Amino acid sequence: MAGIPFSYGEKTRLAAVALTGTIVGLMLGNVWIGLAVGYFLYSLWLLHQAHLVDHWLSTGARRSRVPDTDGVLGHIEQLIFRRRTSDRSRKKRLKKILSLYNQSASALPDATVITNNRFEIAWANDAAWLHLGIRGARDSGQRIDNLVRAPEFHRYVAHFDPDSEIEFPSPVNRQMILAVRCVNYGEDLYLFIARDVSQRVLLRETRAAFVANASHELKTPLTVVNGYLEMLADDETLSEDARKKLKIAERHAMRMSEIVSDLLTLSRLENQEPDTKKMKQLPVATLLQAAVADISGTTEDFSHQFELDVDPSLLLHGSEVEIKSLCNNLCHNAVQHTPAATTVQVEWTATDTGAQLLVKDNGPGIDPVHLNHITERFYRVDNDHSRESGGTGLGLSIVKHIVQRHRGELDIRSAPGEGTSFTIRFPAEVIARETATAL
């Protein structure tokens, strides 16, 4: 009872009730009956006071209407009022913060839309109207993919991937290209951000056009240069020193031709859709065997060892030119970037989800910091060794694009001293089995 804050008035009332009850009890001949009646009446009065406090709380707990109480009930009133005052201050602060957030989000140049887990719009900033044609107040509760009518966006929402970004023309302005990304945050909320990347796309297309045009224009002169260098190298009247220099020039000219050829291939892969009419069921095992045979027969001192485990009945629906290029580039890459006597495993096997192509070596390996970049054009882990081995720096970039065009996934794993493995997984939709023909 020490924790209950009895006021002076409350103590006085308790003493008065006790004295009055005692006097009445003596008059009735039983003190306890008098005390019981007195405290019962006092309890009724306290219950009335509690009812007044309850009515005050239910009508808004205004300070101007606080019941005239003291003691425990008065202390409770003070605690309630302090808590309400503190809550009001906290709500004002939160309201101010929310207002500042809404103002800053509305001022963002990128379109920003918040949806629930059913992709129904909860809020959108001003830029969402300019980029996506979405107004937050008008379109609240609408599914975002019902308002943004783009096939790419519909696929993105249907197969949500927080690590991916898509590009498509704005539904408001077809000349504007948007890059859209969605992230999941809070309790089942999604944040869509759309940026205007028209300049980036234009720059990319200009660069691709320049590379394609420059490569095409260089191809014919390089062919002529290579032809004359071959003719001069066969001239027996030239000195031995001149022959050596011509061989060096011929080697570099051939390397330039290979770079130009790879640039043209890469440009075609980046800018042209696959020709479905030329796609057919391909015996990947045969293509891999041919690639290994070509590489093994390039030089007399070839010392790499290929271990093949390929299923000849497993077919891939695709472009023969592109899959040949993929097989050759992966096998050449394993040879070019590993020392002599390296063992290279080549596997083409079925999996539960389709088929898998694996090219693995036991070479020096690659530091993990390079793995996310080695499929970029002209990216080299070891520039000196790459140039000596004759690589163009475009092979893995070509491989990446071919894999994407055939709905595959490229997984590269490596560590220093543990070798490198390139795994390509193709879905079951592009895989078939060769049926046995009756004799």
Beta strands, then each sheet from edge to edge (+ up, - down):
strand 1: 111-116
strand 2: 121-124
strand 3: 166-169
strand 4: 177-185
strand 5: 189-196
strand 6: 279-283
strand 7: 305-310
strand 8: 314-319
strand 9: 343-351
strand 10: 354-361
strand 11: 409-414
strand 12: 420-427
strand 13: 431-433
sheet 1: 2+ 1- 5+ 4- 3+
sheet 2: 6+ 8- 13+
sheet 3: 7+ 9+ 10- 12+ 11-
end
